[in-house]
Amino acid sequence: MDFSASDSHPEVRAAIRAICAGFGDVYWRRKDKEGTFPEDFYRAIADGGWLGIATPEEYGGAGLGMSGALAMLQTIAECGGGMNGGTSVKINIFGLNPVIKYGNDEQRSRIIPAIIGGKAKTCFAITEPNVGLNTTQITTRAVREGDRYVVSGAKTWISTAQEADYMLLLARTTPADQVSKPADGLSLFLTPLDRKYVEVREIDRMGRCAVDANQMFFDALPVPVTDRLGEEGKGMRYVFDSMNPERMVVAAEAVGIGRAALRKAARYANERIVFGRPIGQNQGVQHPLAHCLMELEAANLMATKAAELYDRGESCGLEANAAKYLAGEAGYRACETAVLTLGGNGFAKEFDVERYLRDIMVARIAPITSQLIASYVAERALGLPKSY
């Protein structure tokens, strides 16, 4: 790892900062309040060619891998976009990995240019209401009928489904009681989101309100066999190729949000005069902010390591999970400390840190909880018995 700079891809960060300069805190505050998709921001990122940052050059992308993607998404979050900014574009980055790796030439040529060119949006339809993180137990069925599958079931917490033209859909093609392993019998599809057969209901939530999260209900959705990625029944292992990148991306966003919160808090602590001196002169204010900065930078190094391992084709599960955990916790403490530093003003929307605090909760919950990460690390790194 190159430690000569605190952050990788400075040229990417500079270019993204230039775009984000037109979409500051006032813009994101308004979008969050309205609950409307940031289409103009999404379009600026797409028109700049950044949706393909991690896509290999042979498929029309920039070929900068996950390390480049992390630099981009962290900068978006750090410039005030938070989870709203990142979520509006990130599915086009890590969500394409199964298509690139397991799709056929026809699927790649049909889908990848449209998505990275900003001509089509997609969503990741995996999580189900009664399953949660136990993905092998999903019950949405895809029953084959000749040259198509018919899909029925439900999904929940699916981001960008209001906007999506396509969806990466994981469904059971072989009943769970007919497979030898729980992860078998699941197939992955990249197919149009046909709203004649799919009802999409938005979930009202506390934060990240500019980008929708939804319940989805499938009623005999026809899916052509040609929309299946790879072999039938092996979709779960294909999804794994997006899980580690998603953890890294969330870690990068969490660090970015934490940095944005600390920047606001430090400026306020320098300018706010109480008892004849700036409050930032008091160690009771200084030390918590300093501790948060150190934690964020340590988490950032773990995320960078995970991305570099992934880009080299090496195992990175431990690092990706650890990065997501460390960054989620560090980002939360940074945002909470920023709110407390501003005191009553931290509770006011015009100072933005309350929005950062609402946003950062996503990084502690999704795509995997802190408790399951701890269990994973205990089992894989410490050799302890499986607890779930």
C-alpha positions as a Markdown table, in Angstrom:
| # | Residue | x | y | z |
|---|---|---|---|---|
| 1 | Met | 0.0 | 0.0 | 0.0 |
| 2 | Asp | 1.2 | 3.5 | -0.9 |
| 3 | Phe | 1.1 | 5.7 | 2.2 |
| 4 | Ser | 2.5 | 8.8 | 0.4 |
| 5 | Ala | -0.9 | 10.4 | 0.3 |
| 6 | Ser | -3.7 | 10.1 | 2.8 |
| 7 | Asp | -6.3 | 9.5 | 0.1 |
| 8 | Ser | -5.9 | 7.6 | -3.2 |
| 9 | His | -6.8 | 8.9 | -6.7 |
| 10 | Pro | -6.3 | 12.7 | -6.1 |
| 11 | Glu | -7.3 | 13.4 | -9.7 |
| 12 | Val | -10.6 | 11.7 | -9.2 |
| 13 | Arg | -11.3 | 13.6 | -6.0 |
| 14 | Ala | -10.4 | 16.9 | -7.7 |
| 15 | Ala | -12.8 | 16.3 | -10.6 |
| 16 | Ile | -15.6 | 15.1 | -8.3 |
| 17 | Arg | -15.2 | 18.1 | -6.0 |
| 18 | Ala | -15.5 | 20.3 | -9.1 |
| 19 | Ile | -18.9 | 18.7 | -9.9 |
| 20 | Cys | -20.0 | 18.8 | -6.3 |
| 21 | Ala | -19.2 | 22.5 | -6.0 |
| 22 | Gly | -22.5 | 23.0 | -7.9 |
| 23 | Phe | -24.4 | 20.8 | -5.4 |
| 24 | Gly | -23.7 | 22.1 | -1.9 |
| 25 | Asp | -25.3 | 21.6 | 1.4 |
| 26 | Val | -28.2 | 23.9 | 0.5 |
| 27 | Tyr | -29.0 | 21.7 | -2.5 |
| 28 | Trp | -28.9 | 18.5 | -0.4 |
| 29 | Arg | -30.8 | 20.0 | 2.4 |
| 30 | Arg | -33.6 | 20.9 | 0.0 |
| 31 | Lys | -33.6 | 17.5 | -1.7 |
| 32 | Asp | -33.7 | 15.7 | 1.6 |
| 33 | Lys | -36.7 | 17.9 | 2.7 |
| 34 | Glu | -38.6 | 17.4 | -0.6 |
| 35 | Gly | -37.8 | 13.7 | -0.8 |
| 36 | Thr | -37.1 | 14.0 | -4.5 |
| 37 | Phe | -34.4 | 12.2 | -6.5 |
| 38 | Pro | -31.3 | 14.3 | -7.3 |
| 39 | Glu | -31.7 | 13.9 | -11.0 |
| 40 | Asp | -29.6 | 16.9 | -11.9 |
| 41 | Phe | -26.7 | 15.7 | -9.7 |
| 42 | Tyr | -27.0 | 12.2 | -11.1 |
| 43 | Arg | -27.0 | 13.6 | -14.6 |
| 44 | Ala | -23.8 | 15.7 | -13.9 |
| 45 | Ile | -22.0 | 12.5 | -12.7 |
| 46 | Ala | -23.2 | 10.5 | -15.7 |
| 47 | Asp | -22.4 | 13.2 | -18.2 |
| 48 | Gly | -18.9 | 13.4 | -16.7 |
| 49 | Gly | -18.4 | 9.7 | -17.5 |
| 50 | Trp | -18.1 | 8.8 | -13.8 |
| 51 | Leu | -20.8 | 6.1 | -13.5 |
| 52 | Gly | -18.3 | 3.7 | -15.2 |
| 53 | Ile | -15.4 | 4.5 | -12.9 |
| 54 | Ala | -15.0 | 0.9 | -11.8 |
| 55 | Thr | -16.0 | -0.8 | -15.0 |
| 56 | Pro | -13.2 | -2.3 | -17.0 |
| 57 | Glu | -12.1 | -0.3 | -20.1 |
| 58 | Glu | -13.0 | -3.1 | -22.4 |
| 59 | Tyr | -16.7 | -2.5 | -21.5 |
| 60 | Gly | -16.4 | 1.3 | -21.9 |
| 61 | Gly | -15.5 | 2.2 | -18.3 |
| 62 | Ala | -12.6 | 4.0 | -16.8 |
| 63 | Gly | -11.1 | 0.8 | -15.3 |
| 64 | Leu | -10.1 | 2.4 | -12.0 |
| 65 | Gly | -11.5 | -0.4 | -9.9 |
| 66 | Met | -13.0 | -0.2 | -6.5 |
| 67 | Ser | -10.2 | 2.1 | -5.3 |
| 68 | Gly | -11.3 | 4.7 | -7.8 |
| 69 | Ala | -15.0 | 4.2 | -6.9 |
| 70 | Leu | -14.2 | 4.7 | -3.2 |
| 71 | Ala | -12.4 | 7.9 | -3.9 |
| 72 | Met | -15.4 | 9.2 | -5.9 |
| 73 | Leu | -18.1 | 8.2 | -3.4 |
| 74 | Gln | -16.1 | 9.4 | -0.4 |
| 75 | Thr | -15.7 | 12.8 | -2.1 |
| 76 | Ile | -19.4 | 13.0 | -2.9 |
| 77 | Ala | -20.3 | 12.3 | 0.8 |
| 78 | Glu | -17.6 | 14.6 | 2.1 |
| 79 | Cys | -18.8 | 17.5 | -0.1 |
| 80 | Gly | -22.2 | 17.4 | 1.6 |
| 81 | Gly | -24.0 | 14.8 | -0.5 |
| 82 | Gly | -23.9 | 12.2 | 2.3 |
| 83 | Met | -25.8 | 9.1 | 1.7 |
| 84 | Asn | -28.2 | 10.8 | -0.7 |
| 85 | Gly | -25.5 | 11.7 | -3.1 |
| 86 | Gly | -23.7 | 8.4 | -2.9 |
| 87 | Thr | -26.8 | 6.2 | -3.2 |
| 88 | Ser | -28.1 | 8.1 | -6.2 |
| 89 | Val | -25.1 | 6.7 | -8.2 |
| 90 | Lys | -23.4 | 3.8 | -6.5 |
| 91 | Ile | -25.6 | 0.9 | -7.6 |
| 92 | Asn | -24.3 | 1.6 | -11.1 |
| 93 | Ile | -20.8 | 0.9 | -9.7 |
| 94 | Phe | -20.9 | -2.2 | -7.5 |
| 95 | Gly | -24.1 | -3.6 | -9.0 |
| 96 | Leu | -22.5 | -4.2 | -12.3 |
| 97 | Asn | -19.9 | -6.6 | -11.0 |
| 98 | Pro | -22.1 | -9.8 | -11.5 |
| 99 | Val | -22.9 | -8.7 | -15.1 |
| 100 | Ile | -19.2 | -8.1 | -15.9 |
| 101 | Lys | -18.1 | -11.3 | -14.4 |
| 102 | Tyr | -20.9 | -13.7 | -15.1 |
| 103 | Gly | -23.0 | -12.2 | -17.9 |
| 104 | Asn | -22.6 | -13.2 | -21.5 |
| 105 | Asp | -21.4 | -11.0 | -24.3 |
| 106 | Glu | -24.9 | -10.1 | -25.4 |
| 107 | Gln | -26.0 | -9.1 | -21.9 |
| 108 | Arg | -22.9 | -7.0 | -21.3 |
| 109 | Ser | -23.2 | -5.2 | -24.6 |
| 110 | Arg | -26.9 | -4.6 | -24.0 |
| 111 | Ile | -26.8 | -3.5 | -20.4 |
| 112 | Ile | -23.4 | -2.0 | -19.4 |
| 113 | Pro | -23.2 | 0.9 | -21.9 |
| 114 | Ala | -26.8 | 2.0 | -21.0 |
| 115 | Ile | -26.1 | 2.0 | -17.3 |
| 116 | Ile | -22.7 | 3.6 | -17.2 |
| 117 | Gly | -23.8 | 6.1 | -19.8 |
| 118 | Gly | -26.7 | 7.3 | -17.6 |
| 119 | Lys | -29.3 | 6.1 | -20.1 |
| 120 | Ala | -30.8 | 3.6 | -17.7 |
| 121 | Lys | -30.9 | 3.1 | -13.9 |
| 122 | Thr | -31.0 | -0.1 | -12.0 |
| 123 | Cys | -31.7 | -1.4 | -8.5 |
| 124 | Phe | -30.6 | -4.4 | -6.4 |
| 125 | Ala | -33.7 | -6.5 | -5.5 |
| 126 | Ile | -32.5 | -9.0 | -2.9 |
| 127 | Thr | -33.7 | -8.3 | 0.7 |
| 128 | Glu | -37.1 | -9.7 | 1.7 |
| 129 | Pro | -39.5 | -8.7 | 4.5 |
| 130 | Asn | -39.3 | -11.9 | 6.5 |
| 131 | Val | -35.7 | -12.9 | 5.8 |
| 132 | Gly | -33.5 | -9.9 | 6.5 |
| 133 | Leu | -29.8 | -10.8 | 6.3 |
| 134 | Asn | -30.4 | -14.6 | 6.0 |
| 135 | Thr | -30.4 | -14.3 | 2.2 |
| 136 | Thr | -30.3 | -18.0 | 1.6 |
| 137 | Gln | -33.9 | -18.3 | 2.9 |
| 138 | Ile | -35.5 | -15.9 | 0.4 |
| 139 | Thr | -38.9 | -17.1 | -0.8 |
| 140 | Thr | -39.5 | -15.0 | -4.0 |
| 141 | Arg | -39.9 | -17.7 | -6.7 |
| 142 | Ala | -39.0 | -17.8 | -10.3 |
| 143 | Val | -40.7 | -20.7 | -11.9 |
| 144 | Arg | -39.5 | -21.6 | -15.4 |
| 145 | Glu | -42.1 | -21.9 | -18.1 |
| 146 | Gly | -40.5 | -22.6 | -21.5 |
| 147 | Asp | -38.3 | -19.7 | -22.5 |
| 148 | Arg | -39.2 | -17.5 | -19.5 |
| 149 | Tyr | -39.5 | -17.5 | -15.8 |
| 150 | Val | -42.6 | -16.3 | -13.9 |
| 151 | Val | -41.6 | -14.4 | -10.7 |
| 152 | Ser | -43.9 | -13.9 | -7.6 |
| 153 | Gly | -43.0 | -12.7 | -4.1 |
| 154 | Ala | -41.9 | -9.6 | -2.3 |
| 155 | Lys | -38.7 | -7.6 | -1.6 |
| 156 | Thr | -38.0 | -4.7 | 0.9 |
| 157 | Trp | -35.6 | -1.9 | 1.5 |
| 158 | Ile | -34.8 | -1.7 | -2.2 |
| 159 | Ser | -33.1 | 1.6 | -3.0 |
| 160 | Thr | -33.9 | 3.6 | -6.2 |
| 161 | Ala | -36.7 | 1.3 | -7.3 |
| 162 | Gln | -38.9 | 4.4 | -8.0 |
| 163 | Glu | -36.3 | 5.5 | -10.5 |
| 164 | Ala | -35.0 | 2.2 | -11.9 |
| 165 | Asp | -35.5 | 0.9 | -15.4 |
| 166 | Tyr | -33.8 | -2.5 | -14.6 |
| 167 | Met | -33.3 | -4.6 | -11.5 |
| 168 | Leu | -30.8 | -7.2 | -10.4 |
| 169 | Leu | -33.2 | -9.7 | -9.0 |
| 170 | Leu | -32.3 | -12.7 | -6.8 |
| 171 | Ala | -35.0 | -15.4 | -6.7 |
| 172 | Arg | -35.4 | -19.0 | -5.8 |
| 173 | Thr | -35.6 | -21.3 | -8.9 |
| 174 | Thr | -35.4 | -24.5 | -6.9 |
| 175 | Pro | -37.3 | -24.9 | -3.7 |
| 176 | Ala | -35.2 | -24.8 | -0.5 |
| 177 | Asp | -36.2 | -28.4 | 0.5 |
| 178 | Gln | -34.8 | -29.7 | -2.8 |
| 179 | Val | -31.2 | -28.4 | -2.6 |
| 180 | Ser | -28.3 | -29.9 | -0.7 |
| 181 | Lys | -26.9 | -26.5 | 0.4 |
| 182 | Pro | -29.0 | -23.4 | 1.5 |
| 183 | Ala | -27.2 | -21.2 | -1.0 |
| 184 | Asp | -28.1 | -23.4 | -3.9 |
| 185 | Gly | -31.2 | -23.0 | -6.0 |
| 186 | Leu | -31.1 | -19.2 | -6.2 |
| 187 | Ser | -30.7 | -17.5 | -9.5 |
| 188 | Leu | -29.8 | -13.9 | -10.4 |
| 189 | Phe | -31.5 | -12.0 | -13.2 |
| 190 | Leu | -30.9 | -8.6 | -14.7 |
| 191 | Thr | -34.3 | -7.7 | -16.2 |
| 192 | Pro | -36.5 | -4.7 | -16.9 |
| 193 | Leu | -38.6 | -3.5 | -13.9 |
| 194 | Asp | -42.0 | -3.9 | -15.6 |
| 195 | Arg | -44.5 | -2.0 | -13.4 |
| 196 | Lys | -47.4 | -3.8 | -14.9 |
| 197 | Tyr | -46.3 | -6.8 | -12.8 |
| 198 | Val | -44.4 | -5.1 | -10.0 |
| 199 | Glu | -45.9 | -2.8 | -7.4 |
| 200 | Val | -43.3 | -0.4 | -5.8 |
| 201 | Arg | -44.2 | 1.3 | -2.5 |
| 202 | Glu | -41.9 | 3.8 | -1.0 |
| 203 | Ile | -40.9 | 3.5 | 2.7 |
| 204 | Asp | -41.1 | 6.7 | 4.8 |
| 205 | Arg | -37.9 | 6.9 | 6.8 |
| 206 | Met | -35.8 | 9.1 | 9.1 |
| 207 | Gly | -32.8 | 9.9 | 6.8 |
| 208 | Arg | -31.4 | 9.7 | 3.2 |
| 209 | Cys | -34.8 | 11.0 | 2.1 |
| 210 | Ala | -33.8 | 12.2 | -1.4 |
| 211 | Val | -33.2 | 8.6 | -2.6 |
| 212 | Asp | -36.1 | 6.3 | -2.3 |
| 213 | Ala | -36.2 | 3.0 | -0.4 |
| 214 | Asn | -39.1 | 0.6 | -1.2 |
| 215 | Gln | -41.1 | -2.5 | -0.8 |
| 216 | Met | -41.7 | -4.4 | -4.0 |
| 217 | Phe | -44.4 | -6.9 | -4.8 |
| 218 | Phe | -44.1 | -9.2 | -7.8 |
| 219 | Asp | -47.2 | -10.7 | -9.3 |
| 220 | Ala | -46.4 | -13.2 | -12.1 |
| 221 | Leu | -43.6 | -11.0 | -13.6 |
| 222 | Pro | -42.4 | -12.7 | -16.8 |
| 223 | Val | -38.6 | -12.7 | -17.1 |
| 224 | Pro | -36.9 | -14.1 | -20.2 |
| 225 | Val | -34.4 | -16.8 | -19.7 |
| 226 | Thr | -32.0 | -14.6 | -21.6 |
| 227 | Asp | -32.1 | -12.2 | -18.6 |
| 228 | Arg | -30.6 | -14.8 | -16.3 |
| 229 | Leu | -27.0 | -14.2 | -15.4 |
| 230 | Gly | -24.8 | -17.3 | -15.5 |
| 231 | Glu | -26.1 | -20.7 | -14.5 |
| 232 | Glu | -29.5 | -21.4 | -12.9 |
| 233 | Gly | -29.2 | -22.0 | -9.2 |
| 234 | Lys | -25.8 | -20.3 | -8.7 |
| 235 | Gly | -27.0 | -16.7 | -8.2 |
| 236 | Met | -26.1 | -16.6 | -4.6 |
| 237 | Arg | -22.4 | -17.0 | -5.3 |
| 238 | Tyr | -22.7 | -14.4 | -8.1 |
| 239 | Val | -24.2 | -11.9 | -5.6 |
| 240 | Phe | -21.1 | -12.4 | -3.3 |
| 241 | Asp | -19.1 | -10.4 | -6.0 |
| 242 | Ser | -21.2 | -7.3 | -5.1 |
| 243 | Met | -21.3 | -7.8 | -1.3 |
| 244 | Asn | -17.7 | -7.0 | -0.5 |
| 245 | Pro | -17.6 | -3.9 | -2.8 |
| 246 | Glu | -20.8 | -2.7 | -1.3 |
| 247 | Arg | -19.3 | -2.9 | 2.2 |
| 248 | Met | -16.3 | -0.9 | 1.0 |
| 249 | Val | -18.5 | 1.7 | -0.7 |
| 250 | Val | -20.5 | 2.2 | 2.5 |
| 251 | Ala | -17.3 | 2.5 | 4.5 |
| 252 | Ala | -16.0 | 5.2 | 2.2 |
| 253 | Glu | -19.2 | 7.1 | 2.4 |
| 254 | Ala | -19.2 | 6.9 | 6.2 |
| 255 | Val | -15.7 | 8.3 | 6.3 |
| 256 | Gly | -16.8 | 11.1 | 4.0 |
| 257 | Ile | -19.9 | 12.0 | 6.1 |
| 258 | Gly | -17.8 | 12.0 | 9.2 |
| 259 | Arg | -15.2 | 14.3 | 7.7 |
| 260 | Ala | -18.0 | 16.7 | 6.6 |
| 261 | Ala | -19.4 | 16.7 | 10.1 |
| 262 | Leu | -16.0 | 17.4 | 11.6 |
| 263 | Arg | -15.3 | 20.2 | 9.2 |
| 264 | Lys | -18.5 | 21.9 | 10.2 |
| 265 | Ala | -17.8 | 21.3 | 13.9 |
| 266 | Ala | -14.2 | 22.6 | 13.7 |
| 267 | Arg | -15.3 | 25.8 | 11.9 |
| 268 | Tyr | -18.1 | 26.4 | 14.4 |
| 269 | Ala | -15.7 | 25.7 | 17.4 |
| 270 | Asn | -13.3 | 28.3 | 16.0 |
| 271 | Glu | -16.0 | 31.0 | 15.4 |
| 272 | Arg | -18.3 | 30.5 | 18.4 |
| 273 | Ile | -17.3 | 32.8 | 21.3 |
| 274 | Val | -18.4 | 31.9 | 24.8 |
| 275 | Phe | -17.0 | 33.5 | 28.0 |
| 276 | Gly | -14.7 | 35.6 | 25.8 |
| 277 | Arg | -13.0 | 32.8 | 24.0 |
| 278 | Pro | -13.7 | 30.4 | 21.1 |
| 279 | Ile | -15.1 | 27.2 | 22.4 |
| 280 | Gly | -12.5 | 25.3 | 20.3 |
| 281 | Gln | -9.9 | 26.6 | 22.7 |
| 282 | Asn | -11.4 | 24.3 | 25.4 |
| 283 | Gln | -9.9 | 20.8 | 25.5 |
| 284 | Gly | -13.4 | 19.5 | 26.4 |
| 285 | Val | -14.3 | 20.4 | 22.8 |
| 286 | Gln | -10.9 | 19.8 | 21.2 |
| 287 | His | -10.3 | 16.2 | 22.3 |
| 288 | Pro | -13.6 | 14.6 | 21.2 |
| 289 | Leu | -13.2 | 16.1 | 17.8 |
| 290 | Ala | -9.5 | 15.0 | 17.6 |
| 291 | His | -10.5 | 11.4 | 18.7 |
| 292 | Cys | -13.1 | 11.3 | 15.9 |
| 293 | Leu | -10.6 | 12.4 | 13.3 |
| 294 | Met | -8.1 | 9.7 | 14.3 |
| 295 | Glu | -10.8 | 7.0 | 14.2 |
| 296 | Leu | -12.0 | 8.1 | 10.7 |
| 297 | Glu | -8.6 | 8.1 | 9.2 |
| 298 | Ala | -7.9 | 4.6 | 10.6 |
| 299 | Ala | -11.2 | 3.3 | 9.2 |
| 300 | Asn | -10.3 | 4.9 | 5.9 |
| 301 | Leu | -7.0 | 3.0 | 5.7 |
| 302 | Met | -8.9 | -0.3 | 6.2 |
| 303 | Ala | -11.3 | 0.6 | 3.4 |
| 304 | Thr | -8.4 | 1.5 | 1.1 |
| 305 | Lys | -6.7 | -1.8 | 1.9 |
| 306 | Ala | -9.9 | -3.7 | 1.1 |
| 307 | Ala | -10.3 | -2.0 | -2.2 |
| 308 | Glu | -6.7 | -2.6 | -3.3 |
| 309 | Leu | -7.0 | -6.3 | -2.4 |
| 310 | Tyr | -10.2 | -6.6 | -4.3 |
| 311 | Asp | -8.7 | -4.9 | -7.4 |
| 312 | Arg | -5.8 | -7.3 | -7.3 |
| 313 | Gly | -8.2 | -10.2 | -7.2 |
| 314 | Glu | -7.2 | -11.2 | -3.7 |
| 315 | Ser | -9.4 | -12.3 | -0.8 |
| 316 | Cys | -10.8 | -9.2 | 1.0 |
| 317 | Gly | -13.8 | -10.4 | 3.0 |
| 318 | Leu | -12.3 | -9.7 | 6.4 |
| 319 | Glu | -11.0 | -6.3 | 5.3 |
| 320 | Ala | -14.2 | -5.2 | 3.6 |
| 321 | Asn | -16.3 | -6.2 | 6.6 |
| 322 | Ala | -13.9 | -4.6 | 9.1 |
| 323 | Ala | -13.8 | -1.4 | 7.0 |
| 324 | Lys | -17.6 | -1.2 | 7.0 |
| 325 | Tyr | -17.8 | -1.7 | 10.8 |
| 326 | Leu | -15.0 | 0.7 | 11.7 |
| 327 | Ala | -16.2 | 3.4 | 9.3 |
| 328 | Gly | -19.8 | 3.1 | 10.4 |
| 329 | Glu | -18.9 | 3.5 | 14.1 |
| 330 | Ala | -16.3 | 6.2 | 13.5 |
| 331 | Gly | -18.7 | 8.1 | 11.2 |
| 332 | Tyr | -21.5 | 7.9 | 13.8 |
| 333 | Arg | -19.3 | 9.2 | 16.6 |
| 334 | Ala | -18.0 | 12.1 | 14.4 |
| 335 | Cys | -21.6 | 13.1 | 13.5 |
| 336 | Glu | -22.8 | 12.8 | 17.0 |
| 337 | Thr | -19.8 | 14.8 | 18.3 |
| 338 | Ala | -20.5 | 17.5 | 15.7 |
| 339 | Val | -24.1 | 17.9 | 16.8 |
| 340 | Leu | -23.0 | 18.2 | 20.4 |
| 341 | Thr | -20.3 | 20.6 | 19.6 |
| 342 | Leu | -22.8 | 22.9 | 17.9 |
| 343 | Gly | -25.2 | 22.5 | 20.9 |
| 344 | Gly | -28.6 | 23.8 | 20.2 |
| 345 | Asn | -27.5 | 24.8 | 16.7 |
| 346 | Gly | -26.6 | 21.2 | 16.0 |
| 347 | Phe | -30.3 | 20.4 | 16.3 |
| 348 | Ala | -31.2 | 23.0 | 13.6 |
| 349 | Lys | -31.4 | 21.9 | 10.0 |
| 350 | Glu | -29.7 | 24.9 | 8.6 |
| 351 | Phe | -26.4 | 23.8 | 10.1 |
| 352 | Asp | -26.6 | 20.4 | 8.3 |
| 353 | Val | -24.9 | 18.2 | 11.0 |
| 354 | Glu | -28.3 | 16.8 | 12.1 |
| 355 | Arg | -28.8 | 15.6 | 8.5 |
| 356 | Tyr | -25.4 | 14.0 | 8.6 |
| 357 | Leu | -26.3 | 12.2 | 11.8 |
| 358 | Arg | -29.5 | 10.9 | 10.3 |
| 359 | Asp | -27.6 | 9.8 | 7.2 |
| 360 | Ile | -24.8 | 8.0 | 9.0 |
| 361 | Met | -27.3 | 5.6 | 10.6 |
| 362 | Val | -27.5 | 3.9 | 7.3 |
| 363 | Ala | -23.9 | 3.0 | 7.5 |
| 364 | Arg | -24.4 | 1.3 | 10.9 |
| 365 | Ile | -27.3 | -0.8 | 9.7 |
| 366 | Ala | -26.8 | -1.6 | 6.0 |
| 367 | Pro | -25.8 | -3.7 | 4.1 |
| 368 | Ile | -25.0 | -5.8 | 7.2 |
| 369 | Thr | -25.2 | -5.1 | 10.9 |
| 370 | Ser | -22.3 | -4.5 | 13.2 |
| 371 | Gln | -23.2 | -7.7 | 15.2 |
| 372 | Leu | -23.1 | -9.9 | 12.1 |
| 373 | Ile | -19.7 | -8.4 | 11.1 |
| 374 | Ala | -18.4 | -9.2 | 14.6 |
| 375 | Ser | -19.6 | -12.8 | 14.3 |
| 376 | Tyr | -18.0 | -13.1 | 10.8 |
| 377 | Val | -14.7 | -11.8 | 12.1 |
| 378 | Ala | -14.8 | -14.0 | 15.2 |
| 379 | Glu | -15.4 | -17.1 | 13.0 |
| 380 | Arg | -13.1 | -16.3 | 10.1 |
| 381 | Ala | -10.2 | -14.6 | 11.8 |
| 382 | Leu | -10.3 | -16.1 | 15.3 |
| 383 | Gly | -11.5 | -19.6 | 14.5 |
| 384 | Leu | -14.5 | -19.4 | 16.9 |
| 385 | Pro | -17.6 | -21.6 | 16.4 |
| 386 | Lys | -20.3 | -20.3 | 14.0 |
| 387 | Ser | -22.9 | -18.5 | 16.1 |
| 388 | Tyr | -25.7 | -18.1 | 13.5 |
